[in-house]
C-alpha cells in the first residue's frame, strides 16, 4: 500500500538561471505552502527534497533545492513530481475533500445501483468534475456539486450520486461505437 496515501503537491518544471535554482509549480491550495511540507519526496519516496522558495514568477516559484548547485543538476530534476504523506496535510473542513481521498470511492445511486468508482477528479476551471466508471471507455463526468453528489462517505468508501435524466443517453453501447462511422464510410 506504499504510495497510496501520498499526495502530489508540486512539480519541478525546469531550471532557472545558472546557480541550480528550479522552477517549481505548486498544486497546493495556498501555492507557497508547497515548501512548508516535510519531507517532500519524489514519486517513489526514495529522494527527499528540502525546498526554499525565493520568489514567485507568473505561474511558478523560483526555488532552491538543497544540494543542487548548478543548472545541469537543476535541469535533471525537470518533471519530478513532489509528494508528501497524506497524513502530513492539514485536516479539511466538512464538505471539503482532497482529490486523492475521492479517487477509488465506489459510486452508486441512492437505490444502491452501482456506477463503478471515482476514477479521477478533474478541474479545468469551470468547476470540479468526478470521472466515474469501471474503465476509461465507459466512464462519464459528473459535476461535483450537492445536486449530483449528495453524499460522500469516506469511512464507507463510497459516494452517492444522482445522475440527471438523460445524462448518459448519448453513450453508445459497447461494440457499436464504430457502426455509424462504418456506414458513413461505405455509403
ABEGO torsion letter per residue (X at the ends): XBGAABBBABBBAEBBEAAGBBBBBBABABAAAAAABOBBBBAAGABBBBBBBABBBEABBBBBBBGBABAAAAAAABGBBBBBBAAABBBBBBGBBBAAAABGBBBBBAAGBBAEBBABBBBAGAEBBBBBEABAAABBBBBBBAAABABBBAAAGBBBBBBBBGAAAABBBBGAAAAAAAAAAAX
